[in-house]
Amino acid sequence: MCAVGLLKQDWRRTGLVDGCHWEASSEPEYLVDPRQPPWNVSKPPSNLYGSRVTSATKASALGVIAGFVGGLLGVGGGVIMVPGLVLWIALDQRHAAAASLAAIIAAAGSATIKNASESLIDWPAASLLFVGAGVGAYLGAKSLDRLPIRTLSRMFIVVLLLAAGRMAFG
């Protein structure tokens, strides 16, 4: 089983260790688990505030895009942010889901203020959703560390495909 979450200085430089292929450069940035798809390698969380301004710029742009789509269509956190964080910012599925959930607070709050000012919110329905979403999100977050990244990626894909199919043909 591959070890994940190791600090860069703890990683071995080359070779096959514990069934994992380690990046063969002199300073490996991540390990590649042959059981994972190539776009979902196990990496430490990105340091957005380090010397790489491009990552911070990408994350900010992704936030604007997800916020716009979320405000327009009522989606964005999971549908836009998670794939963007995995494919564009290079976070793994677990870190992308956690970052997306944290960012949803700002998006949902600002959209709620605007929608409430125009009386667009069905408050009884929103209240029931609020309680159920709070319980479900807590249970999901507890499960996030227990599931393999590959399983999380596949579950995410299935949910997106089911939602798209339901909207297209339902």
C-alpha positions in Angstrom: 0.0 0.0 0.0 1.4 3.4 -0.9 2.1 5.9 1.8 0.5 9.2 1.2 0.8 12.6 2.9 4.6 12.3 3.5 6.6 15.5 3.6 8.9 16.0 0.6 12.1 15.5 2.7 10.7 12.1 3.8 10.2 10.7 0.3 12.7 8.3 -1.3 14.3 9.6 -4.4 13.8 6.8 -7.0 12.6 3.3 -7.5 9.7 1.1 -6.6 8.9 1.1 -2.9 5.9 -0.7 -1.3 4.3 -1.2 -4.7 4.5 2.5 -5.6 6.4 4.2 -8.4 8.2 7.2 -7.0 9.0 10.1 -9.3 12.6 9.6 -10.5 13.8 13.2 -10.5 16.4 14.4 -8.0 13.7 16.2 -6.0 10.5 14.3 -6.5 7.3 16.4 -6.0 4.9 13.5 -5.7 4.5 9.7 -5.8 2.6 7.9 -8.5 0.5 5.0 -7.4 0.1 2.7 -10.4 -3.5 1.8 -9.2 -4.5 5.5 -9.5 -5.4 7.3 -12.8 -2.6 9.5 -14.0 -4.6 12.7 -13.2 -5.1 11.7 -9.6 -1.7 11.2 -8.2 -1.1 11.4 -4.4 0.3 14.8 -3.7 0.7 16.9 -0.6 -1.7 19.9 -0.5 -0.6 22.8 -2.8 1.0 25.7 -1.2 -0.9 28.5 -2.9 0.9 31.2 -1.0 4.4 30.0 -1.7 6.6 31.2 -4.6 4.2 29.9 -7.2 1.9 32.9 -7.9 0.3 30.9 -10.8 -1.3 28.5 -8.4 -2.9 31.3 -6.4 -4.0 33.0 -9.6 -5.5 29.7 -10.8 -7.3 29.1 -7.5 -8.7 32.7 -7.5 -9.9 32.3 -11.1 -11.5 29.0 -10.3 -13.3 30.5 -7.4 -14.7 33.3 -9.6 -15.8 30.8 -12.2 -17.4 28.5 -9.6 -19.0 31.4 -7.9 -20.5 32.7 -11.1 -21.8 29.3 -12.1 -23.1 28.7 -8.6 -24.9 32.0 -8.5 -26.4 31.4 -11.9 -27.3 27.7 -11.8 -27.2 26.8 -8.1 -24.2 24.5 -8.6 -20.5 25.2 -8.5 -18.9 23.9 -5.3 -18.7 20.2 -6.3 -19.4 20.5 -10.0 -16.9 23.2 -10.9 -14.4 23.4 -8.0 -13.6 19.8 -7.4 -12.7 18.9 -11.0 -10.8 22.3 -11.3 -8.8 21.7 -8.1 -7.9 18.1 -9.2 -7.1 18.8 -12.9 -5.9 22.5 -12.8 -4.5 23.1 -9.3 -3.3 19.4 -8.9 -4.9 18.6 -5.6 -5.9 15.1 -4.9 -9.7 14.2 -4.7 -9.7 14.3 -0.9 -8.1 17.7 -0.5 -10.2 19.1 -3.4 -13.4 18.0 -1.8 -12.4 19.6 1.6 -11.3 22.9 -0.1 -14.5 23.0 -2.1 -16.6 22.6 1.0 -14.7 25.4 2.8 -15.2 27.7 -0.2 -18.9 27.0 -0.5 -19.5 29.1 2.7 -18.6 32.3 0.9 -20.5 31.5 -2.3 -23.6 30.3 -0.6 -23.6 33.2 1.8 -23.3 35.9 -0.8 -25.9 34.3 -3.1 -28.3 33.8 -0.2 -28.1 37.5 0.7 -28.9 38.5 -2.9 -31.7 35.9 -3.3 -33.3 36.7 0.0 -33.4 40.4 -0.8 -35.5 39.5 -3.9 -37.7 37.0 -1.9 -36.6 34.1 -4.1 -36.0 31.6 -1.3 -38.6 29.2 -0.1 -37.6 29.4 3.6 -39.5 26.2 4.8 -37.8 24.1 2.1 -34.5 25.8 2.7 -34.7 25.2 6.5 -35.3 21.5 5.9 -32.4 21.3 3.4 -30.2 23.2 5.9 -30.7 20.6 8.6 -30.4 17.6 6.3 -27.4 19.0 4.5 -25.6 19.8 7.8 -26.0 16.2 9.0 -25.1 14.7 5.6 -22.1 16.9 5.1 -20.8 16.0 8.6 -21.1 12.3 7.9 -19.6 12.6 4.5 -16.6 14.6 5.8 -16.1 11.9 8.4 -16.0 9.3 5.6 -13.6 11.4 3.4 -10.5 10.2 5.2 -11.6 6.6 5.3 -12.2 6.0 1.5 -9.3 5.6 -1.0 -8.8 8.5 -3.4 -9.6 6.3 -6.3 -13.0 5.3 -4.8 -13.8 9.0 -4.1 -13.0 9.9 -7.7 -15.2 7.2 -9.1 -18.1 8.1 -6.7 -17.8 11.7 -7.8 -17.9 10.7 -11.5 -21.0 8.5 -10.9 -22.8 11.3 -9.1 -22.1 13.8 -11.9 -23.2 11.3 -14.6 -26.4 10.5 -12.7 -27.2 14.2 -12.3 -26.5 15.0 -15.9 -28.6 12.0 -17.1 -31.5 13.0 -14.9 -31.4 16.6 -16.1 -31.0 15.6 -19.8 -33.6 12.7 -19.9 -35.6 13.1 -16.7 
